[in-house]
Amino acid sequence: NFLFALILILVALLFMLYERRGARTIICVITDTGIVVDETIHRYKDITNFRIVYQPPIVKKLYLAFPSALRPRLTIGIADQNPVVIRKMLQKHLTEDLEAEGEPLSDTLSRIFKL
């Protein structure tokens, strides 16, 4: 079928263009009023809790949970930042989720399949 072949070619081109585009660097700043992620401020009063998963060199992430079920958790890569300093800064304003261990299954699958 010609139409199916055309769709497959277009999908392949989209994947190639997506892979060519490099990873975007996003600036994240922890302030006294909240966390600024790429010009969007997330106020501490809007965040339920946080947790840091630090298993170098594979996983280095900060997770922010929100009270609304409609708002998904926010995952922030902490790269070469010191997780102890980040934890101390956030503990002044938020509670830490100490019950959860490791990264969420969705993040593990995304990392394994490079999504």
C-alpha positions as CSV (number, residue, x, y, z in Angstrom):
1,N,0.0,0.0,0.0
2,F,1.5,3.3,-1.1
3,L,-0.1,5.4,1.7
4,F,1.3,3.1,4.4
5,A,4.8,3.3,2.9
6,L,4.5,7.1,2.8
7,I,3.5,7.2,6.5
8,L,6.4,4.9,7.5
9,I,8.8,7.2,5.6
10,L,7.4,10.3,7.3
11,V,7.7,8.6,10.7
12,A,11.3,7.6,10.1
13,L,12.1,11.1,9.0
14,L,10.6,12.5,12.2
15,F,12.6,10.1,14.3
16,M,15.8,11.1,12.5
17,L,15.1,14.8,13.0
18,Y,14.3,14.2,16.7
19,E,17.5,12.3,17.3
20,R,19.7,14.8,15.5
21,R,18.5,17.6,17.8
22,G,20.7,17.6,20.8
23,A,19.6,17.7,24.4
24,R,18.4,21.1,25.6
25,T,20.0,22.5,28.8
26,I,17.4,23.8,31.2
27,I,18.4,26.3,34.0
28,C,17.0,25.4,37.4
29,V,17.4,27.7,40.4
30,I,16.3,27.1,44.1
31,T,15.1,30.3,45.7
32,D,13.5,31.3,48.9
33,T,10.0,31.3,47.4
34,G,10.2,28.2,45.1
35,I,12.1,26.4,42.4
36,V,12.5,28.1,39.0
37,V,12.7,25.7,36.1
38,D,13.3,27.3,32.7
39,E,11.5,30.5,33.6
40,T,8.6,28.7,35.3
41,I,8.4,29.2,39.1
42,H,7.0,26.3,41.2
43,R,6.2,27.8,44.6
44,Y,6.9,25.7,47.7
45,K,3.3,26.0,48.8
46,D,2.3,24.2,45.5
47,I,4.8,21.3,46.1
48,T,3.9,18.4,48.3
49,N,7.3,16.9,48.8
50,F,10.6,16.1,47.2
51,R,13.1,13.3,46.9
52,I,16.5,12.9,45.5
53,V,17.6,9.7,43.7
54,Y,21.4,9.7,43.5
55,Q,23.0,6.6,42.1
56,P,26.0,7.9,40.0
57,P,26.8,7.7,37.2
58,I,23.5,6.4,36.0
59,V,20.8,8.3,38.0
60,K,21.1,11.8,39.5
61,K,17.6,13.3,39.7
62,L,15.4,15.5,41.9
63,Y,11.7,14.6,42.0
64,L,9.0,17.1,43.0
65,A,5.5,15.9,43.9
66,F,2.4,18.0,43.6
67,P,-0.9,17.6,45.4
68,S,-3.0,17.5,42.3
69,A,-3.4,14.1,40.5
70,L,-3.7,16.0,37.2
71,R,-0.2,17.5,37.6
72,P,2.5,14.9,37.1
73,R,5.7,14.8,39.2
74,L,8.5,17.0,38.0
75,T,11.8,15.4,37.3
76,I,14.9,17.5,37.3
77,G,18.4,16.2,36.4
78,I,20.9,17.4,38.9
79,A,24.0,16.5,36.9
80,D,27.2,17.5,38.7
81,Q,25.5,19.4,41.6
82,N,26.0,18.2,45.1
83,P,22.8,16.4,46.3
84,V,23.6,17.0,49.9
85,V,23.5,20.8,49.4
86,I,20.3,20.5,47.3
87,R,18.7,18.4,50.1
88,K,19.6,20.9,52.8
89,M,18.2,23.8,50.8
90,L,14.9,22.1,50.1
91,Q,14.5,20.7,53.6
92,K,14.1,24.3,54.8
93,H,10.8,24.6,52.9
94,L,9.6,21.1,52.0
95,T,9.3,17.6,53.5
96,E,11.4,14.8,52.0
97,D,9.8,11.6,50.8
98,L,11.9,9.0,52.6
99,E,9.6,6.1,51.9
100,A,10.2,5.9,48.1
101,E,13.3,4.1,47.0
102,G,15.0,4.3,43.6
103,E,13.7,6.0,40.5
104,P,10.1,5.5,39.4
105,L,9.5,2.6,37.0
106,S,8.5,5.0,34.2
107,D,11.8,6.8,34.4
108,T,13.7,3.5,34.5
109,L,11.9,2.3,31.4
110,S,12.5,5.7,29.7
111,R,16.2,5.5,30.4
112,I,16.5,1.9,29.3
113,F,14.6,2.4,26.0
114,K,16.1,5.9,25.6
115,L,12.7,7.6,25.2
